[in-house]
Amino acid sequence: MKRNTKELILEKGAEIIQLKGFHHTGIQEILHAAEVPKGSFYFYFKSKEDFGLQLVDFYSRFFLNSADTFFKDNSCSYLQRLVKFFNNYQKHIEKSNYIVGCPIGNLAQELGDINILFRGKLNDVMSKMKDRIRAFLSHAQQHGELAQEININNIADFIFNSWEGALLRTKVTKNSEPLLVFNKMIFETLLSNHSAK
């Protein structure tokens, strides 16, 4: 029960923060959405900052679990699995009417340069997110889908950075064009040019 209540507070808080930002979301607003008493919040979180730091972990689990699900899809190649992963997230963005973007990216923009605790946590999570992308590429390379001489780490870094930028732009363009360009440039140009001959 305790775990479920904590997850509920994080889930409802995440929904509001996605729309309003961390600073413009109040604790009482989160508790009202979760329909739990104020004492429940302070039972699980020392402060709003502690809640925010745990929220980063909450978002991280969502991303990493999703990546792992597609990584284990044995019905297609590792590069195709990576395509499916990004396409699935694109559907999520479209369903939100291009409001949510990347929750980790959103928090990084709002808090990354003004709070050292958030900066360290966000940097760690972003590294883990990039490493998941690297895992797809590494296995693709091991299975002959990508040339052996390419630097998988640099490409994973570039893909992650490009994806974050594309997600940011969808919040302004209110369409999928940035993500469609991302997919085309990454999979039809960059990785295609480095496919194993």
JODARA-V532042 format. One record per backbone hydrogen bond with DSSP energy under -1.0 kcal/mol. NH is the residue of the N-H (numbers start at 1). CO is the residue of the C=O. If there is no record, write none. Layout:
nh->{NH & NH}
co->{CO & CO}
This chain:
nh->{5 & 6 & 7 & 8 & 9 & 10 & 11 & 12 & 13 & 14 & 15 & 16 & 17 & 18 & 20 & 21 & 25 & 30 & 31 & 32 & 33 & 34 & 35 & 36 & 40 & 42 & 44 & 45 & 51 & 52 & 53 & 54 & 55 & 56 & 57 & 58 & 59 & 60 & 61 & 62 & 63 & 64 & 65 & 66 & 67 & 68 & 69 & 70 & 71 & 72 & 73 & 74 & 81 & 82 & 83 & 84 & 85 & 86 & 87 & 88 & 89 & 90 & 91 & 92 & 93 & 94 & 95 & 96 & 97 & 98 & 106 & 107 & 108 & 109 & 110 & 111 & 112 & 114 & 115 & 119 & 120 & 121 & 122 & 123 & 124 & 125 & 126 & 127 & 128 & 129 & 130 & 131 & 132 & 133 & 134 & 135 & 136 & 137 & 138 & 139 & 140 & 141 & 142 & 143 & 144 & 145 & 147 & 152 & 155 & 156 & 157 & 158 & 159 & 160 & 161 & 162 & 163 & 164 & 165 & 166 & 167 & 168 & 169 & 170 & 172 & 173 & 174 & 180 & 181 & 182 & 183 & 184 & 185 & 186 & 187 & 188 & 190 & 191 & 193 & 195}
co->{1 & 2 & 3 & 4 & 5 & 6 & 7 & 8 & 9 & 10 & 11 & 12 & 13 & 14 & 16 & 17 & 22 & 26 & 27 & 28 & 29 & 30 & 31 & 31 & 37 & 38 & 40 & 41 & 47 & 48 & 49 & 50 & 51 & 52 & 53 & 54 & 55 & 56 & 57 & 58 & 59 & 60 & 61 & 62 & 63 & 64 & 65 & 66 & 67 & 68 & 70 & 72 & 77 & 78 & 79 & 80 & 81 & 82 & 83 & 84 & 85 & 86 & 87 & 88 & 89 & 90 & 91 & 92 & 94 & 93 & 102 & 103 & 104 & 105 & 106 & 107 & 108 & 111 & 111 & 115 & 116 & 117 & 118 & 119 & 120 & 121 & 122 & 123 & 124 & 125 & 126 & 127 & 128 & 129 & 130 & 131 & 132 & 133 & 134 & 135 & 136 & 137 & 138 & 139 & 141 & 140 & 194 & 150 & 151 & 152 & 153 & 154 & 155 & 156 & 157 & 158 & 159 & 160 & 161 & 162 & 163 & 164 & 165 & 166 & 169 & 169 & 170 & 176 & 177 & 178 & 179 & 180 & 181 & 182 & 183 & 184 & 185 & 186 & 189 & 192}
